[in-house]
């Protein structure tokens, strides 16, 4: 049985490290890169301070995702690994866990923004939400 790995991809150094981890640790797995376009009223409604979909925002987000996929594919190719990719819209933590459930993903790999509060490591909210709600293992990778 093939191992299915989902890598949550954004434009952070932690995400780049997550791709590197996934392709080096799971070279025989089927690896899917997932980018979530946070399409929420807060981000897109001009009445709530957002830029709106009609100003090319959504097309630009897709372009950015494709650029991220291209860079990740190069990293994967350097390890002799092929990856697939997908884009979904919504709240990142919800979409990552739902995608994993819908596609029988065995492991989620994602970057984490590590913050320190009184000397203790605190995960960023997306990583924390995924860690708490995913049905399977989640590997959270800090920036190098």
Secondary structure, DSSP 4 states (H G I P E B T S, - for coil): ---EEEEE--SSHHHHHHHHHHHHH-TTSEEEEEEEE---HHHH-GGGT---GGGTHHHHHHHHHHHHHHHHHHHHHHTT--EEEEEEES-HHHHHHHHHHHTT-SEEEEE---EEETTEEE--HHHHHHHHH-SSEEEEE---
